[in-house]
Amino acid sequence: MEFRILGKLELRFQDQNHDFGWTKARQVMAVLLLTPGHPVSDRSLVAKLWDGEPLDAASVLRPVVSRLRRRLREIGATGGSNGELLRRISGAYILETDAENIDYHRFLRLCKDAQASAESGDIEHALRLYHDAESLWRGEPLNGLPGTWAETTRQTLQEDKLRAVTERIALELGRGLHNQLVPELHDLVARFPLDETLVELLMRALYASGRQADALSAYRRARERLVGEFAIEPSAELCDLHQRILLHDPSLAAPHPRSTSGPTAPNYLPVDPLTFTGRRGELATLTSDRVLGGTAVPVLAIDGMAGVGKTTLAVHLAHHLAPRYSDGLLYLDLQGHNATHKAVEPAAALDRLLRQLGIPGTEIPDELDTRAARWRRELAGRRVLVVLDDASGHQQIRHLLPGEPGCLVIVTSRRRLSGLEGAEPFPLEVLQPEDAAELFHRAAGTHREREPEHVTKVIRLCGHLPLAIQLVGSRLRHRPTWTVADLAARLSLDSQRLAEIRTENREISAAFELSFDALTPFQQWAFTRLGFHPGTEFTPHCVAVLLDRPLADAERFLEDLVDYHLITEPRHGRYRLHDLIRDYAVSLASRKSESERTGAVRRVLDYHLFLADRADRLLYQHRTRIPVNLDLPPRTHPDIETTDQAGTWLATELDDLLRLTRYAADHGWIRHSALFPHVLGRHLSSWGHWTEAVTLHQIAIDAWLRLDDQRGTARAMTDLGETLWEAGRLDESLGLATRALSMQIALDDQHGIAELLDLSGRVHWDRSELDVALRFLQQGLDIRRKIQDRSGVAKSLNHIAGLAHDKGDYRTASDRLREVLALHEADSDLRGRLVVLNNLGETEARLGNLSAALRNYERAATLTSEMTPKDKAGLLHNTASVLQQLGRHEEALERYQEALRTYVGIGDGRREAQTLNSIGSCYTDMGRAGQAIIHHQKALSITRELNARQEEIRALLGIGDAHDRTDRHETALCFFSEGLQVAQAIGDVHQEANCLDRMGSAAERTGDLQHARRLWQRALALYDHLEMPEAQPLRTRLRDLSEES
């Protein structure tokens, strides 16, 4: 876990970058990151971030910190004693994390260690530490954060960096690196022209490089600016240096680096690339003691796809490490992937390397082995750095490696060099977004920074690939009439993207073509056909189906392409193409016949539809379904025999299945676009993916209409209605159910009619129209009994039991649930048993049979094979509720918290809010009102964000209860009243009565008995109307109140 403020504010966690959401949350996190482990008061936070506006500190901070905590939980970042990184303490907030987890504090520690090393005389170690410290910077600190505090802090942080850079340069000048430092110092003086220390260092570097006139000119420019702008002369130290340069003071001569090979050590490195950008993390890794500090010869094998920047990184790294290798810097292009030249043979490579060391051609042996021996002998005892660029494979470079420690070899290749024993493999990935943006601005010109959103789009369309970004940026630089938006529009056309990524004499496709040409004929044939695949990821089974070849052939092919960096393996057994390489494969595939394309796409769609249907049948055995009826099953597929395998397969493939559904709809595969939503919809809804499910079911309805299939259309409308009901979109669900019901009646489909009557009943139930709901549910039950649909009868009875439960008729609910349980046990329906045991536990708890409720939950807990994570969380929540009623609050909290973590993890905000409310209720029972209010407030924020009005009412009542328990009755009344307004707005009569009942109790405690009586009378009228059991105890309280008065 690494918090980053030296650039864009973000958290690096589990190899992914995460932001902190909205601006105020990022600002709060920034303040706390500067003082980890130390409390920052509310007043101090507000003063910093609201620019001194007079605000109630606690109230404005609470929702900000709540969102921030929620964001950290979503990421999975934990810490502190209770798992929370942000802790509240005595009117302040504290970030509980080690300073080493924050890049800025690690930077400061590295600088401090570097200073200590320099003072002790270990200059080499000090320089390494300074370079490590500087590598942590990714751009402008706190990038994008607004406000006076952020700007002031940003300036302070940049001053810290400048101080470190200045100290490092002073040390490097002392090591005789004046030539290499002049460009960097020119850039620094241009940015900080009034910094006399930098001017002094520049003058020293120029003079030591033999450029006395330039050194004097640097002094003159600095003096003119100081006198012209501030009417002051340069410092005495700078004036003294100026005089010493005029007098050719010999003490200013450059120190000479240590060398065992004389003053003319060979240097064949290409110029350090001006376009080098970012790669700070990569440089830190490649220069770490772990990589370079061993006893053997370090061999860094940098591999990666075409255009990812291997050579640029290798050359820059070589320049960075040059001071450590004073006996020579060698470079050789091995031409492993060259359109016009063959790869350099090992013997020829050794010849060139020996000549770079100064060995005359007449002394170079003819035989490969003796030539390699001479090479190793020449390097023995020397410190030489060798860059071997663009290797075709490990055999090309095996003879080029030194035999003794002291040297360093950096190899680049488009292939994984797994056969190179002892090498440190370093697969190079594409650029991070901020580095990609910096590279684009360098190539296109900094004036393009005014279009950040379009720059982001261009970078994404280039797949963050450095070569592609450079090409489009350079092209834009030479098109002054184009905007970045114009460029993004041109790149957005998939069929033209590769052709647009070019300059006058370079094209991105040419780089890919060289990698393609290195493949065998079979590999080229198979790679081309990957361009037919409509998804983004694929497995060996899927590729075997696509190619219509045996599984073993597909597996070998995919492994070969991974080695060539033409595909990646982001997860074990799952492969994908980089977006631009996908475009290249698509361009190759476009040259093949339409019949070949159609056959390949049909096989892929059939394969996924077959497996999705198989998984759906295992997971949801008793749902009404449309038969898939494929002509032929796929020739190979993974084993899906259990519910665990089915659930895992669907979860893994879900993103690609959604893409395939949209592809089928967009490309005329009408029946597939009708069937995919049907086999995926139940799973999507079970996991709370209602938005995606709604979109898919709408696709299905359109497809069935195009096929003129009334039964399919009615089925798809039913599926959509069910999903809308689960998503809480009740009016839409009821409207769709009514239309579909008319269609099913016309088709005389009794199963479909019963299902839609049941759905309509559930919608009316959720709208608190309980009598209407019961009529619909009973009609559905009657039809299901008539057609002997045992599974349907069980569903109807379960819903009727739930309705009875909500009306307070718990005995009837229990009887109906036992009927359902008997049906599920007779049919060996394990999932049905799971649902009913859970419901039965809740009903027994309402009847006061808490031990019986726990027994039911324990029986349900044994059916783990049928449980989704959401099922397990629901069971934990219900068990916790019973434990709470038994007074076992700590055990209840433990289960509530575990359920909460699950809901946060799967992104189910509604149940997250429900569980937070339950935790709040438990804290209220424990007399911990403060904790109760905190959790109800969290729930309230979520419910308002999701428009989950039922749970919003519960949150408001929970806050009111906590205040009421601590004798803050007037405050409690306010929250109860707010809950009443929500209940009336959504027409929830039961909750309206509940709010009025609580308001009456709070009013009674304030001594306003008349107001309490009026409120209770209104509540009683509503309870009586709904025939709710709460009516009788309230009637008794009203009678007692009358007697007292």
Rosetta blueprint (number, residue, H / E / L):
1 M L
2 E E
3 F E
4 R E
5 I L
6 L L
7 G L
8 K E
9 L L
10 E E
11 L E
12 R E
13 F E
14 Q L
15 D L
16 Q E
17 N E
18 H E
19 D L
20 F L
21 G L
22 W L
23 T H
24 K H
25 A H
26 R H
27 Q H
28 V H
29 M H
30 A H
31 V H
32 L H
33 L H
34 L H
35 T L
36 P L
37 G L
38 H L
39 P L
40 V E
41 S E
42 D H
43 R H
44 S H
45 L H
46 V H
47 A H
48 K H
49 L H
50 W L
51 D L
52 G L
53 E L
54 P L
55 L L
56 D L
57 A H
58 A H
59 S H
60 V H
61 L H
62 R H
63 P H
64 V H
65 V H
66 S H
67 R H
68 L H
69 R H
70 R H
71 R H
72 L H
73 R H
74 E H
75 I H
76 G L
77 A L
78 T L
79 G L
80 G L
81 S L
82 N L
83 G L
84 E L
85 L L
86 L E
87 R E
88 R E
89 I E
90 S L
91 G L
92 A E
93 Y E
94 I E
95 L E
96 E L
97 T L
98 D L
99 A H
100 E H
101 N H
102 I E
103 D H
104 Y H
105 H H
106 R H
107 F H
108 L H
109 R H
110 L H
111 C H
112 K H
113 D H
114 A H
115 Q H
116 A H
117 S H
118 A H
119 E H
120 S L
121 G L
122 D L
123 I H
124 E H
125 H H
126 A H
127 L H
128 R H
129 L H
130 Y H
131 H H
132 D H
133 A H
134 E H
135 S H
136 L L
137 W L
138 R L
139 G L
140 E L
141 P L
142 L L
143 N E
144 G L
145 L L
146 P L
147 G L
148 T H
149 W H
150 A H
151 E H
152 T H
153 T H
154 R H
155 Q H
156 T H
157 L H
158 Q H
159 E H
160 D H
161 K H
162 L H
163 R H
164 A H
165 V H
166 T H
167 E H
168 R H
169 I H
170 A H
171 L H
172 E H
173 L H
174 G H
175 R L
176 G L
177 L L
178 H H
179 N H
180 Q H
181 L H
182 V H
183 P H
184 E H
185 L H
186 H H
187 D H
188 L H
189 V H
190 A H
191 R H
192 F L
193 P L
194 L L
195 D L
196 E H
197 T H
198 L H
199 V H
200 E H
201 L H
202 L H
203 M H
204 R H
205 A H
206 L H
207 Y H
208 A H
209 S L
210 G L
211 R L
212 Q H
213 A H
214 D H
215 A H
216 L H
217 S H
218 A H
219 Y H
220 R H
221 R H
222 A H
223 R H
224 E H
225 R H
226 L H
227 V H
228 G H
229 E H
230 F H
231 A L
232 I L
233 E L
234 P L
235 S L
236 A H
237 E H
238 L H
239 C H
240 D H
241 L H
242 H H
243 Q H
244 R H
245 I H
246 L H
247 L L
248 H L
249 D L
250 P H
251 S H
252 L H
253 A L
254 A L
255 P L
256 H L
257 P L
258 R L
259 S L
260 T L
261 S L
262 G L
263 P L
264 T L
265 A L
266 P L
267 N E
268 Y L
269 L L
270 P L
271 V L
272 D L
273 P L
274 L L
275 T L
276 F L
277 T L
278 G L
279 R L
280 R H
281 G H
282 E H
283 L H
284 A H
285 T H
286 L H
287 T L
288 S L
289 D H
290 R H
291 V H
292 L H
293 G L
294 G L
295 T L
296 A L
297 V L
298 P L
299 V E
300 L E
301 A E
302 I E
303 D E
304 G L
305 M L
306 A L
307 G L
308 V L
309 G L
310 K H
311 T H
312 T H
313 L H
314 A H
315 V H
316 H H
317 L H
318 A H
319 H H
320 H H
321 L H
322 A H
323 P H
324 R H
325 Y L
326 S L
327 D L
328 G L
329 L E
330 L E
331 Y E
332 L E
333 D E
334 L L
335 Q L
336 G L
337 H L
338 N L
339 A L
340 T L
341 H L
342 K L
343 A L
344 V L
345 E L
346 P H
347 A H
348 A H
349 A H
350 L H
351 D H
352 R H
353 L H
354 L H
355 R H
356 Q H
357 L L
358 G L
359 I L
360 P L
361 G H
362 T H
363 E H
364 I L
365 P L
366 D L
367 E L
368 L H
369 D H
370 T H
371 R H
372 A H
373 A H
374 R H
375 W H
376 R H
377 R H
378 E H
379 L H
380 A L
381 G L
382 R L
383 R L
384 V L
385 L E
386 V E
387 V E
388 L E
389 D E
390 D E
391 A E
392 S L
393 G L
394 H H
395 Q H
396 Q H
397 I H
398 R H
399 H H
400 L H
401 L L
402 P L
403 G L
404 E L
405 P L
406 G L
407 C L
408 L E
409 V E
410 I E
411 V E
412 T E
413 S E
414 R L
415 R L
416 R L
417 L L
418 S L
419 G L
420 L L
421 E L
422 G L
423 A L
424 E E
425 P E
426 F E
427 P E
428 L L
429 E L
430 V L
431 L L
432 Q L
433 P H
434 E H
435 D H
436 A H
437 A H
438 E H
439 L H
440 F H
441 H H
442 R H
443 A H
444 A H
445 G L
446 T H
447 H H
448 R H
449 E H
450 R H
451 E L
452 P H
453 E H
454 H H
455 V H
456 T H
457 K H
458 V H
459 I H
460 R H
461 L H
462 C L
463 G L
464 H L
465 L L
466 P H
467 L H
468 A H
469 I H
470 Q H
471 L H
472 V H
473 G H
474 S H
475 R H
476 L H
477 R H
478 H L
479 R L
480 P L
481 T L
482 W L
483 T L
484 V H
485 A H
486 D H
487 L H
488 A H
489 A H
490 R H
491 L H
492 S L
493 L L
494 D H
495 S H
496 Q H
497 R H
498 L H
499 A H
500 E H
501 I L
502 R E
503 T L
504 E L
505 N L
506 R L
507 E E
508 I H
509 S H
510 A H
511 A H
512 F H
513 E H
514 L H
515 S H
516 F H
517 D H
518 A L
519 L L
520 T L
521 P H
522 F H
523 Q H
524 Q H
525 W H
526 A H
527 F H
528 T H
529 R H
530 L H
531 G L
532 F L
533 H L
534 P L
535 G L
536 T L
537 E E
538 F E
539 T L
540 P H
541 H H
542 C H
543 V H
544 A H
545 V H
546 L H
547 L H
548 D L
549 R L
550 P L
551 L H
552 A H
553 D H
554 A H
555 E H
556 R H
557 F H
558 L H
559 E H
560 D H
561 L H
562 V H
563 D H
564 Y L
565 H L
566 L L
567 I L
568 T E
569 E E
570 P E
571 R E
572 H L
573 G L
574 R E
575 Y E
576 R E
577 L L
578 H L
579 D H
580 L H
581 I H
582 R H
583 D H
584 Y H
585 A H
586 V H
587 S H
588 L H
589 A H
590 S L
591 R L
592 K L
593 S L
594 E H
595 S H
596 E H
597 R H
598 T H
599 G H
600 A H
601 V H
602 R H
603 R H
604 V H
605 L H
606 D H
607 Y H
608 H H
609 L H
610 F H
611 L H
612 A H
613 D H
614 R H
615 A H
616 D H
617 R H
618 L H
619 L H
620 Y L
621 Q L
622 H L
623 R L
624 T L
625 R L
626 I L
627 P L
628 V L
629 N L
630 L L
631 D L
632 L L
633 P L
634 P L
635 R L
636 T L
637 H L
638 P L
639 D L
640 I L
641 E L
642 T L
643 T H
644 D H
645 Q H
646 A H
647 G H
648 T H
649 W H
650 L H
651 A H
652 T H
653 E H
654 L H
655 D H
656 D H
657 L H
658 L H
659 R H
660 L H
661 T H
662 R H
663 Y H
664 A H
665 A H
666 D H
667 H L
668 G L
669 W L
670 I H
671 R H
672 H H
673 S H
674 A H
675 L H
676 F H
677 P H
678 H H
679 V H
680 L H
681 G H
682 R H
683 H H
684 L H
685 S H
686 S H
687 W L
688 G L
689 H L
690 W H
691 T H
692 E H
693 A H
694 V H
695 T H
696 L H
697 H H
698 Q H
699 I H
700 A H
701 I H
702 D H
703 A H
704 W H
705 L H
706 R H
707 L L
708 D L
709 D L
710 Q H
711 R H
712 G H
713 T H
714 A H
715 R H
716 A H
717 M H
718 T H
719 D H
720 L H
721 G H
722 E H
723 T H
724 L H
725 W H
726 E H
727 A L
728 G L
729 R L
730 L H
731 D H
732 E H
733 S H
734 L H
735 G H
736 L H
737 A H
738 T H
739 R H
740 A H
741 L H
742 S H
743 M H
744 Q H
745 I H
746 A H
747 L H
748 D L
749 D L
750 Q H
751 H H
752 G H
753 I H
754 A H
755 E H
756 L H
757 L H
758 D H
759 L H
760 S H
761 G H
762 R H
763 V H
764 H H
765 W H
766 D H
767 R L
768 S L
769 E L
770 L H
771 D H
772 V H
773 A H
774 L H
775 R H
776 F H
777 L H
778 Q H
779 Q H
780 G H
781 L H
782 D H
783 I H
784 R H
785 R H
786 K H
787 I L
788 Q L
789 D L
790 R H
791 S H
792 G H
793 V H
794 A H
795 K H
796 S H
797 L H
798 N H
799 H H
800 I H
801 A H
802 G H
803 L H
804 A H
805 H H
806 D H
807 K L
808 G L
809 D L
810 Y H
811 R H
812 T H
813 A H
814 S H
815 D H
816 R H
817 L H
818 R H
819 E H
820 V H
821 L H
822 A H
823 L H
824 H H
825 E H
826 A H
827 D L
828 S L
829 D L
830 L H
831 R H
832 G H
833 R H
834 L H
835 V H
836 V H
837 L H
838 N H
839 N H
840 L H
841 G H
842 E H
843 T H
844 E H
845 A H
846 R H
847 L L
848 G L
849 N L
850 L H
851 S H
852 A H
853 A H
854 L H
855 R H
856 N H
857 Y H
858 E H
859 R H
860 A H
861 A H
862 T L
863 L L
864 T H
865 S H
866 E H
867 M L
868 T L
869 P H
870 K H
871 D H
872 K H
873 A H
874 G H
875 L H
876 L H
877 H H
878 N H
879 T H
880 A H
881 S H
882 V H
883 L H
884 Q H
885 Q H
886 L L
887 G L
888 R L
889 H H
890 E H
891 E H
892 A H
893 L H
894 E H
895 R H
896 Y H
897 Q H
898 E H
899 A H
900 L H
901 R H
902 T H
903 Y H
904 V H
905 G H
906 I H
907 G L
908 D L
909 G H
910 R H
911 R H
912 E H
913 A H
914 Q H
915 T H
916 L H
917 N H
918 S H
919 I H
920 G H
921 S H
922 C H
923 Y H
924 T H
925 D H
926 M L
927 G L
928 R L
929 A H
930 G H
931 Q H
932 A H
933 I H
934 I H
935 H H
936 H H
937 Q H
938 K H
939 A H
940 L H
941 S H
942 I H
943 T H
944 R H
945 E H
946 L H
947 N L
948 A L
949 R H
950 Q H
951 E H
952 E H
953 I H
954 R H
955 A H
956 L H
957 L H
958 G H
959 I H
960 G H
961 D H
962 A H
963 H H
964 D H
965 R H
966 T L
967 D L
968 R L
969 H H
970 E H
971 T H
972 A H
973 L H
974 C H
975 F H
976 F H
977 S H
978 E H
979 G H
980 L H
981 Q H
982 V H
983 A H
984 Q H
985 A H
986 I H
987 G L
988 D L
989 V H
990 H H
991 Q H
992 E H
993 A H
994 N H
995 C H
996 L H
997 D H
998 R H
999 M H
1000 G H
1001 S H
1002 A H
1003 A H
1004 E H
1005 R H
1006 T H
1007 G L
1008 D L
1009 L H
1010 Q H
1011 H H
1012 A H
1013 R H
1014 R H
1015 L H
1016 W H
1017 Q H
1018 R H
1019 A H
1020 L H
1021 A H
1022 L H
1023 Y H
1024 D H
1025 H H
1026 L H
1027 E L
1028 M L
1029 P L
1030 E L
1031 A H
1032 Q H
1033 P H
1034 L H
1035 R H
1036 T H
1037 R H
1038 L H
1039 R H
1040 D H
1041 L H
1042 S H
1043 E H
1044 E H
1045 S L
